[in-house]
Amino acid sequence: MAKINGKELTKQELLKRAGNPSQLCGIRKISFEEGKARGLSAFEVKTGSGFCFTIAADKCMDILEASYKGVNLSFLGKAGPTAPQYYNSFENEFGQTMTGGLMFTCGLQNSGGGCRDNQGVWHSPHGRAAFIPAEQVYGKSYWSGDDLVIEAGGVMRENLLFGHNLSLTRKITAKAGENKFILHDTLENLAAEPNEFIILYHFNLGYPMLDEMTKLILPEDTESSARTEAAEKGIDKRFEFSAPIDGFFEHCFFHVVKGDDGFAEAKVENPSLGFGISLKYSVDTLPVLTEWKSMRSGDYALGLEPGNGWLCGRKLEQDNGTIQTIAPFSKIEYTLEFSVYDL
């Protein structure tokens, strides 16, 4: 049942109060019309609980913006929303179109810094996945018993002549009255050869969800390490955050979180706002949680990034023997749940 304004309502009870439920909740297709976002197709979702988010259909069905009770949750990069045609894979160009958003997909051939792999192929920072427009796109709401379900989906294809042929099928679902969405991906190798691949889900929180009161909460038995020597000096404060600092250079930490019933969970709470967020992910397929701590003025963000690698770039993953391979004509499933809860 949908919980609206503190009341649990059956389908009939809700329809008596709102003959068109879209006055409370639902999904709406939109198109951006200005600047570098011109032509970008998206879906606006509102669940009726105060939780709203936007899905960028033309950019891997990623989550562009999110808010709760009118309070922003997500980090938006300086570039803002950008249509995929502005993507440039050349070296040092990534920051020109880095939208951020609540979540963007990294992969499917690289995550981390740009590099040339052991075959001499250039891979742009975080790969190309986040700039792939979806095919077979849909957005709908429908009744399942007394639940009003909101759903969007699409298919992204990343391929190369004489090379890889990967398909990523994404479904995002939410329910009226709830403060969460579930993202389910199916990665499929459509080629007759195995493919080394990387996938990472780059969730990003920004001001005011992120401020001096914010705390990251992980299970006590989490194993943590730092990506760089500079980050190692700040590892004792990996769960704490400051006000923006001029010139701060990012710190990245790797967390191996123990799973419960196949899922690991990371929480971020801000008592000054009175709520927190929870990110759950399938730990068997996404064993490493990267924390991106950017306290830099103007680029003030906290990233929570479940992935199948160590965010060090494709070449180092190859050199370290940590890059994963998907077998010919096989599939891998990924499930993530993002939710907001009151304190």
N, C-alpha and C positions, 0 to 999 in steps of 0.2 A: 504493500500500500504506500501511497505517497504521503509524506509528512509535510504538510504545508502550514506555516504559521503555528507550529506546535501541535497540529491536529493530524492524526492519521485518518486518511480518507480512502474509502473504496473507490472503484471506478465510477459507480453511480453517484456517490456522494460528491466526488470532485466535479463530475459533469453537471450536477445540479447547481453547483456554485460557479462553474465556468464552462459554459457550453462549448466554447473554443478554448481548450487548455493552453493554447499558445500565449494567452494573456499572462500565464504563470510560468510556463516552461516549454521547452521545445528546441527545435533546430531550424536555422534560417540560412540560406545561401546568400552570400554577399560577394561583391567585387570591389577592390580598391581602385580609385580613379585618379590618384595624384602621385607625382614624384616617381621615385624608383619602384614604388609598389603598384604602379598603374597596371591593371590587367590581372593582378593576383586574385585568384578565386579562393574563397574560404567559407567556412561554416561557423556561425555564431551559435553557441549552445548555452542555455540557461536551464538549471534544474529546478528552479522554484524555491530553493533553500537559501538563496543568496550566493550560490556558487555558479560562476560563469566562466566560460573559456572559449577560445577561438581556434579552429582547426584550419591550417593552411593547406588546402587541397592541392595547390600547385607546387608545394614544397614538401613532398614526402608524407603528407597528412600529419605533419608535425603540429605541436600545440604552440600557437603564437603568443597568446595572452591569456591571463587567468586572474580572477579576482574573487574575493569572498566578502559579502556584505559591503560591497563598494570599495574594499581595500585591495590595492594591487598586491599580487603575490610574485609576479615574474620579473625577470631582468630583461630589458630591451637594450640591445647594443646601439651604439651611436648611429649606425647606418639605418636603424629602424626597419620596418617591413620592406623587403625587396623582392621583386619578381625574379623568377629563376633565370631569365635571360641576361640579368646583370652579373651572373656568376662568372668568375674568371679563375681558372685553375693555375695561372702563372704564379711563380714564386712571389711571396710577400703581398699578394692580392687578397688573401682570405679576409683580413680585417675590414676591407672596403665594403663587404656585403654581409658581414657577420651579424645577423639579426638577433641571435640569442633566442629570446622567447622562453616560455615555460619549459619546452623540451624540443631539441632538434636531434636528428638521427645522425650519428657519425658512422662512416663505413662507405661502402661495404668492402673496400680494399684497404682502407687506412683509417687510423685515428691517431691523434697527437699531431706533432709537427710534420710539415711537408718533407718529403725525402725521395730519393731514388732507391728502389728496392734492389735485391740481389740479381734481378733480371735487367736492371738498368732503366726501369719504367718510373717516370715521375708521378708522384702522388701528392696532391694538394693537401694542406692541413685538414684533418678530420674527414677527408674523402669527399665524394660527390653526392652521397645519398640525400643530404638535406636540400639539394637543389633539383631533385628529380620530380617532375610533375606526375601526379597520380593518374592512372587510367582506370576505367570502369568505376568511376567515382559515384558515390551515392551518399545521401543523408536522409534519414527518415525517423519518424517516431511512430510507435505502435503499442497497442495494449497487449500485455501478457498477463492474463488474469486481472488482478487489481493493480499491477505495476504498469506504469507508463514508461516504456523503454525508449531511450534516445540513442540512435546509432549512426555512425558514419564509417565509411570504408573506401578502400581503393587499392590499386596494385601499382607498385613501382618496379621498374626493370632497369638493372645495371648490367651492361654487356659490352663486349669488345670483339671486333672482327678477329678471328683466329684466337680468341681468348675466352674469358669467362662469360657466363650467361646466367645471371641470378635474378630471381623474382622475389619481391617482398610484398606479401599480402597483409594489409593492416585493417583491423577492425577496432573501433573505439566505441565503448558503450557506457552509458550513464542511465540513471533512473530518476524520475521525478521525485523530488523531496530529499535526495541524497546529496552529500558533499563530496562526491568522488567520481572518477571514471576509471575504467579498466581498458588497457591497451593490450591487444593480442596480435602478435605478428607471426607469420609463417614464412620462413626463409626457405627457398627451394632452389636447388642447383638443376638447371635445365640443360646442362651440358653433359657430354659423355666422358668428361675428364673431371677429376677432383679439383677443387679450388680452395686456395688459402684465402680466408676472409677474416674481416674484423667488423664487429658491431658494438656500438656503444650508444646509450641513451643519455643525452646531455641535458639533464634537468637544471634549470637556473632560477634562483630566487633573487629578487631585488628589493630595493627600498619601497615601502617601509616594512615589508616582511623581514628584510635584513636590516638590522641596526645593532647598536651596542648591547641591547638586551637579548639578542638572539642566541640560542644555544643549539648545537647539534648533539643529538642523543643517539648513541649506538650501544649495542649490548656490551657488557663488561668484558666478555671474552673475545672481543674483536681484536684482530691482529693488524697493527698499523705500521706503515713505513712512509718515509718521505721520498719524493721524486728527485730532489736536488739538495745540495749542501745548504743552500739558503733556507729551504723548507725544513730541513732537519733542525736548524736552530730554532724554528718556531713550532716544533712538533708538540711541545707541551701545551700549546694554546690552540691546537687543531680544532677543538670543539667550541672555541670562543671567538668573538668577532668585535672589531673596533669600529669607531667612526671612520669615514674615508681618510686616507693618508695620501698626501701628494707624493707621486713618484713611486708608490709601492709596487714591487714586482710580484706577480702571482706566486703563491705557494700551492703545490699539489701534494696530496697525501693519498696513499693507497690503503684501503681497508678491506680485509677479508672478514666478512660478517657471517657468523654461523646462522644457518637457516633453521626454520621451524616449519615442519610439514612441507618442505620444498621451497619455502620463501624466506628471504631475509628482509629486514625492515630497518629503515633509517627514519628518524624523526627530527624535525626542526620546530622549536617552540619560541614564541615571542610573547612573554607575559604582558608586555605593555599593550599588545593588541588583543590579548585574551583568547588567542587560538594558536594552533600549531598545524603542521602538515606531516603526513606519513607517506613514505614511498616504500612499497613492497615490490619485490622482484624475484623471479625464478632463479634461485641461486645455483642450480645445477647447470644452467646455460649461461648465466651471467655471474661468474664467480668473484669478480673484482669490482669494488665500489671506489671510484676515484672521487676525491673531494677537491674541487677547484675553489681556492680561497683567494679572491681578488678584492683586496681592500683599497685598491687604487681609486683616487678621486676621479669621478666621471666614468669609471669602469668598475663600479662597486657591485660585486656579485658573489653569490655562493652557488657553486655547481655541485650537484649530486649525480654521479654518472656511473650507473651499473653497466658493465661491459664484459666482454670475453677476453680482454687483454689488459695490458699495463700502460696504455696511453703513451707509448714511447716511439710510435711511428712504425710503419710496416717493416722497414729494414732491420731495426733492432729486434722486433718480434721474431723475424726470421732468424737472425743471428743467435738469439737466445733460445730458440726452439720452442717459443711460447705461442706462435701463431697457430690458429686452429684451421682445420681442413674440413670441408663439407664434401661428402662422397657424391659421385655422379647420380643424378636423378633422385636425390634424397631430400628430406625436409627436416628443419629444426624449428621448434615452437618456442616463443618467448611471451611471457605474461608479466605485465607490470600494473600496479594499482596505485593511483595517486589520490589522496583524500585530505580533507581539512576537518579538524575537530576542535571543539571549544574546550578551553581550559577551565 
